[in-house]
Amino acid sequence: MAKKVPLPASMDFYQDNTKLKWVILVVSVLISGGSIFYTNRLVNELKDGEKQQVELFSKALEYTLNHDDDAILFITDEILFKNKSIPVIWVNNQSVYQYVNVDINPNLSESERNRLLELEVEEMAEAFPPFEMSYINEAGQTENYGYVYYKNSFLLSQLIAFPYIQLSVLAIFGFISYLAFNYSRTAEQNQVWVGLAKETAHQLGTPLSSLMAWVEVLREDPDIKNKGIVDELDKDVRKLRVVTERFSSIGSTPVLKDENVYQLVNNVVGYLQPRVSSKINFEVYTLSESIMARVHAPLFEWVVENLCKNAVDAMGSSGTIAIKILRGSDYKVFIDISDTGKGIPKTMVPNVFRPGFTTKKRGWGLGLALAQRIIEMYHEGKIFVKSSEENMGTTFRIELMSS
C-alpha cells in the first residue's frame, strides 16, 4: 500500500491546520464558558441582592400600614425612596397603587397608564414571584393588603447580556481573522505556484529550442528519416511546447474560446495511449461529437491529462479509463473520467484537492490542486469526485459552461 510522502515543514503546517483549528476551538470554548460562568455567578449575587432589597421595600410598606409613629418618616426616606434602580409596582386589590423606576410617560391618560402598568405587572410576575403584604385589622386579624412585583434593574439586565455581546464581538473578530488567514495562505500558495510555473517554463525554453533543432537534423538523415522515429520525437517536442505554454499561462488570466470538447479529449487520449501500458484501454463516449465549451485548450488538456495519469497510476499495469462527454441543462457540459483502479477511501475524498496531499510514493501532491485551480478559477467551472469505491475505481467530474 502506498505511503504518504513526507512534506516540507511549511506545507506540513498547512496540512495540520485542522488540528490547530480544533485546538483554537477548544480554547475558545473554555474561555467563553469561563466568562459566562463567572458573569452568571455575579448576576446571581446581584439578583439575590436586589431580591433582598425589594423584600425590604415590601416589609417597609407593610410596616407603614400597621404603625403610626416617628419611624415612618425614617422608613420613607431611607428605604422607600432610596430605591433608584429596581422597577417595583405595588398592587392593591387587583389595581395598581404605586410604582417606582417604571418608565411610563406622564402625559398619558390614566387608562393608558394603567394598561401599560398591567402589562408590566404581567412581565414582572413571569420573572419573579411577588412579595405579599398584610396588615392587622381592627379585630386583630391579618388580612392581605396587596403584592409587590419587581424585575431586574437595567444594570443587571445589561450585565446578563454582556458576556453574549462580548462573545459575539469576539466571534466576529475571529471570523474576520480566519478569513484573513485563509486569504493570506491562499495568496502565498498562489505566489509559490505562479513562481514555480514561470521558472519551469523559462527553464524548458532553452533545451526545447535545442531539441527542435536536433529533430530537423535527424529528419535529414536518410537512415532514420523513414523509420518513424523522427515523427514520434516531433510529437514529444510539440508536447513540450504545449507544456511550456501551460506553465506560462499560470498566473495570468487565460483567454477562453469555444472549443470542441470531444476533439480536445481525443487529443489527450491519442498522445497518452502509445505512452502507457498496452493493457491500459482508453474509451471515449459521447452522444454528439460537436459538443462545444468555453475553455483554454492547453490548460483544459492539462487537467484531462493529469486525471488520466492519476488513473493510470491507480490501476497499475492494466485497466480501463472511460471518458464520458455529456451535454447537461443550463448550458453545462459534463466530462466524467472513470478508472478501474484501487479507488479512494471515503475519509480521504475531502482532501484530494488539498495542496501537498498525495498517496503516491513520489510526488508533491500539486496535480489535483492545480487542476482545481484551472477549472474553478480560470474556467468558472467545477471539478469533484463524483464517486469512488475501494478496489472498484474512481470517477472525477468536470463541469464547464457550454457556448
N, C-alpha and C positions, 0 to 999 in steps of 0.2 A: 504494500500500500504506500502511496506517495506521502512523503513527509513535507511539512510546511517549511518553506525556505526562511531562514533567519533574516530579519530585516535590519537595516541601519537604525541607529538609536532614534534619529529624528522621525522616521516613518513608524518605528515601533511605538513611539509616543502617541501618534495618531491612531494606531491600531488599538491601543489600550485606553483610548479616551472614554470608552463605555464604562470601564471600571472607575475612572476618575469621576464621571458624571454620577455614578451611584454613590461614591464617597461624599461628593458635594451635596447630593440629595439627602443622605442620611444626616450629615452635619446640619444642613438647613432645617430638617425636621426636628432635630434635637434642640436647636436654638429657638425655633418657633414654638415648640412645645414648652420649653422652659420659660419663654417670655409670656405665653398665655397662662401657664400655671401660676407664675409669680403675680401677674396682673389680677388673675381671678382671686388669688389669696388677698390682695389688697382690697379688691372690690367687696369680698365677703366681710372683711373687717369694717369697711366703711358702711356697708349695709347694716351690720349689727349696730354700729354707732348711730346711724340715722333712725333705726327702729327704736332704740332706747330713747332717742331724743323725742320722737313722736309719742312714744308711750308716756314720757314725762309730760309732754304737752297735753295729752288727754287727761292725765291724772290732775294736772293743774286746773284744767277746765272743770273737772269733776269736783275739785276742792272748792272752787269759787261758787259752785252751785249749792254746796252744803254748809258753807261757813260765811259769816258776815263779820269780819274783823279786819284789823290793820294789815294782816299778812296778805290780803288780797291784792293790795297795791304792789307789794313786792313781787308777788307771783305774776301779776300782769306785766310789770316792767321787765322782769328778769327772765321769764320763761316764755310767756305767750307771745310777746313782741320781739323776742330775741331771734326767733327763727326767721332767717332771711334767705334760705335756700331751698328747703324741703317743701314741695307743694302739699298742702293739707286742706281738707274740706271736712267741716263738722256738719253732720246731717242729723236733724231732729224731727221725729215723726214723719219720715219719708219726704222731708223738704229740706233744702239747703239752708242752713242757718248762718254759717260764716265760712270764709275761705281765706287762705294766705298763700302767697307765692304762686298763684294760678294766674296765667296770663289771659285775662279777659278784658276786652275793650270796654272801657267805662261808658262809652257813648251808646252802647247797645241798649235796647229796651229791656225791661225786666223779664219779659217772656223769652226773648232771645238769650239773655244771660243765663236764665235758669236752664234752658235747653242745653247750652254748652256745658254748664256745670253738671248736669245729669250725665252727659257723655263722659266727662272727666271722672265722675264717681264710678261709672261702669269700668273705665280703664283702670282706675285705682284698685277696684275690687278684684279684678283679674290679676293684678300684680301682687298685692299683699292683703291678708285678712285684716279687717278694720279692728280698732280698739273700741270696746264697748264702754260707755259712760253710764253711771247710775247715780241716783240721789235718794235720800230718805224723806218720805212724805210726812205729813203731819201725824199720821197714825203710826209712824215709826217703821213703816215697811219700805223695802228697797224696790225702786222702780227704774226701768230703763229710760235714759234720757236722750239717747242718741248714739251715734257712732262717729269715730274719727277715721277718715280714709286718707291715705297718702301714697306717694310713689317716689321713685328715685329722684334725687336732685339732678339738676342739669350737669353739675360737675361729675357726679357719679356716672351718669349716662355716657358722658364723654370718655371717662376712664374705661368703661366697659368696651366701648368701640375702639379705643386707642390701639390695642395690640393688633386688631384686624386691619385697621388702616395702615399701621406700621408694616405689617406683613405684606399687605397689598403693594405698598410702595417698594418694599424690598423685592417682591416677586417681579414687578415691572422692571426694576433696575437689573435684576438677574437675567430676565428675558432679553433685555437690550444688550447686556454684556455677552450673553450666549450668542446672539445674532452677530455681534461684532467679532467675537472669537471665530465663529464659523466663517464669516466673510473674510477675515484676515487669513485664516487657514486655507480657504479656497483660493484666495489671491496668491498666496505663497506657492501653493501647488501649481497653479496656472503658470506662474513665472518660471518655475522649475521645468515644467513640461515644454513651455514655449522655447526656453533657452536650450534645452536638450535637443528639441526637434530642429531648431535653426542651426545649431552646431553640427548635428548629424548631416543635415542637408549640405552644409558647407564642406564637411569632410568627404562626403561622397562625390562632390563635384570633380575633383582632380582625377581620381582613379577612373571615374566614369568616362571622362573625356579620353583618357588613355585607352580604355577598353574599346571605345568606339573606333579609335584609330587602328587598333590591332585587328578588329573584326574586318575592317576594309582591307588590311594587308592579307589576312587569311583568305579573303574572298578571291584574291587574285592568284592564290596558289592552286595550280591545276590538280595537284594530288589530293587536295582537301575540298575543293570547290563543289564537287558533285556528290559528296558523302552526307550531306545534310547537317554536318556539324556546325557550319557557319550560320545556317538558319536558326538552329537552336541557341547558339551563342547570341545571335542578334535579338532573339526573343528575350533572353535574360537581360541584355543591355537595355532594351526598351523597358523591361520591367523595372530595372534600377532607375531609369529616368522617371518612371511613374512614382516610384517610392520617394525619390528626391523631391518631386513636386508635392507629394503628400506631406512630407515633413516641412517643406517650405510654407505650406498652407496653414499649418498650426500657428495660432496666434493672430491670424488675420481673418477677417470675415470673408468666407468664400462666396463666389457668385453662383447662385443656384440657377439651373437651366432645366427645361423639360427634356427628360431623358427616357429612353426605353429601358425599363427595369429588367425585363426578360433578357435583353441583349447584354446589359451590364453584368448580370448574374452569370450568363454563359461565358462572358469573357474571363471571369474569375475561375469558373469550373474548367474551361479549356486550358488555362495556364496551370492549374493545380493538378489536374488528372495525370499527366505524364510524370509529375514530380513527386508523387506519393506512391505508396504500395499499390501494386496491381490488384490486390484483393480489396482495395477501398473503392466502392462503387458510388458514383455521383448520380443522383436522379433529380431532374428539374421538372416540376409540374406547374401548369398554368392553363386556365380556360381561354386565355387570349394572349397572343404573343405581341400585342401592341399596347400593353398597359404602360402608361406614362406617369412619371412623378417628377417633382421639382427637387433635383439633387445636384450636388457637386460630384461628378463622376469619379474622379480619383479617390476622394475621401470615402464615398459610398462603397466603392470596390474594396477599399482597405477594410472597412467594417465587415463586409461579407467574407473576405479572405481570412480575416482574423477569427471569425466564428467557425469557419470551415477548418482552419488549422487546429483550433481547440478541439473540434470534434474528432479530427484525426488522432490527436494525442489521447483523447478519451477512449477511443476504440482500439488503439494499438495497431496491430498489423492487418486487421480485416474488419469489414463492417460496411454500412450504408449511410450515406449522407443524403437526405431528402430535402429539397428546397421547393417550397410551395409559394407561388405568387398569386395573390388574390386581390380583387378589387372590392373594397368594402363600401359601406354607406358614408355619407357626409364627406365625400371626396377623399377617402382614405385608401391607401394601398398597404396591404399586409404582406410581409415576407417572413415565412416560417422556415427556420433552419433546424432540422432534426437529425439526431445521430442515434446509433445503436450501441453507444458506449456504456461506461460504468455508472453514469448518472451523477447527480449532485445531492448529497444528503440535505434533507429539509432544513436542518439547522444552519447550513452554510449558504443557502439560497439568498438570504438578505444581504450577504457580504460579497457576492461575486463581483459587483461593480466597484467595490471599495479599493482605492489605490493601495497597492502593496499586497493584496490578498491573492494567494496562489496555492494550488495543491501540487504543482509540478516540482520536480527535483531541481530544476533550473528555471529561472525566470524572475522578473521583477514584479509581476502582478499588475502591469500597467495596460495590458492589451484591452481588456474589457472596460477599464476606466476611460481609456481614450475613445473606445467605440461609443460609450455612453455620451461622452462629451460631443463627439462628432454628430451623433443622431439628434440629441436633445437640444444642444446649444446652437449648432450650425444649421440643422435641418428642421428644428422645432418639431421633431417627432418624438417617438418613444421607442425604447428597447428594454425588454424584460424577459425573465424566464417564464415562459408560458406553462411549461410542465416539466417535471423531472422525477424519475423513479430510479432508485439504485439498481444497477445491473440491467436496466431496461433502456435507458437513454434519456436525452435531454432535448427540449425544443425551445429555442430562442425565437422571439417575435420582434420584428421591426415594423413600426408604424410610420408611414410617410404620408404627406399630402399629395394628392394627385393633381395633375394640371387641369 
